[in-house]
């Protein structure tokens, strides 16, 4: 808005997406009905934005070091997360393990369901229609675009998240990490490797 005119600069104005409009409408309705306050919403959003993939990375590093924890994590991801102090409210968390013959990748084809409690805010590409539609049809090609080459003899499994079910990938432990401790191993685990579009960093 300039001092000379009350007309906004339409050249820089961006329309809200359908989901952004729905989010704003629902938020305003909840505040108007007294279900929640604007301050409570801001506080909750601040907590979500403060989360990072370090939580998911910590679970992976623990699983790499502790076979018993790994077994529990693959059996019940939600309980395994809570075991490390990470709350997974009213959601079923499923952990899928990469193996020498299978690579897993995560998507939400309908919207952008994502394990925010463990990974924080999803990246823009995860929410894009391009990723959501293509990764189920041509996962190998999409992974190539991320710089991840999966050999032709490996199977790629695509897991579709839902409103009440989330996935994270348990990547294979990189070679040459036998002497690393849990903190050092966690530093090798990236957000993208937890989604499955990349591999962990090498030491």
C-alpha angles and dihedrals in degrees: 000000000000128000090242098054141030090212115106120234099261091188090074098034115115122198117232116252120243092261093046090052091049091049093051092046094049093046093051092046093051091050092046091051092049093241091127137357127242088242092056090050092049091049093050091048090050090054091050093049090050092059119096140182088267089093094057090042090054091054091051094048091050090050091050090055102035117049092189092055090046091054091050091047093052090047097047118003094184094057092044090054091048089049087066092045097263111133118220103189118205093334135112110229115201121193116205119198126222113222135180089271103033133053120190129207130184130222141156106218097187101048131322108299105169138164093257092163088066105025105028122221115002118245117253093247091058089059095044121111089228094062095037094053101036103044091065092049102038109011095160092056092047091050090051088058088057089052093254114131115195115193117245092243092060120089118230117211120195117204119202116212121217137198092273102027130063133182136208127184123238100212123208114266111256118247118257095035098107093113097047123108126223096272092049092048092048089055089062093057114090131192090248093052089054088054091044102239092110141021128248117274118265117245 
